[in-house]
């Protein structure tokens, strides 16, 4: 006997395999949110390492730049990591942090444009900001706090501002708590889709 569409040869209804339903929107949104938060945690951990851990390991100090005298190399709000360096190892072109006035906590980060020598070796340095038209007053080696090892753009706005450290701490703690809760809670087992009936 001939069969028509939708029936089998014995006139019983044909059964076709069911397809698995696509994940619903809330589940997809949850996965995207989890990925974004994980990425944010990784970025924060890397920043923490660059700003605090690495300087400690190499004996350096992170400092926030407050002016644009080193534009475009270093901008206001950037963070520079300065490591004490033997004056004999400093060369023209190095960016250094100096104390222009002895016993004054004010520091300036400029580029060395000149080196003066004496009978006992290096007698002093002449520095100038890349964006400045005139050089600074010469400084003696004892006024040089160190050489800039690397710069972290813009992060100084967070570490130097009165509100920045609190916001950064709150965000960091929130992400750490979220990560701890996410890993601590048991993962929900995926719903098993029953096998489709076969004809």
Secondary structure, 3 states (H helix, E strand, C coil): CCCCCCECCCCCECCCCCCCCCCCHHHHHHHHHHHHHHHHHHHHHHHHHHHHHHHHHHCEEEEECCCCCCCCCCCCCCEEEEECCCHHHCCCCCEEEECCCCCCCCCEEEEEEEEEEECCEEEEEEEECCCCCCCCCCECHHHEEEEEEEEECCCHHHHHCCCHHHHHHHHHHHHHHHHHHHHHCCCCCCCCCCCCCCC
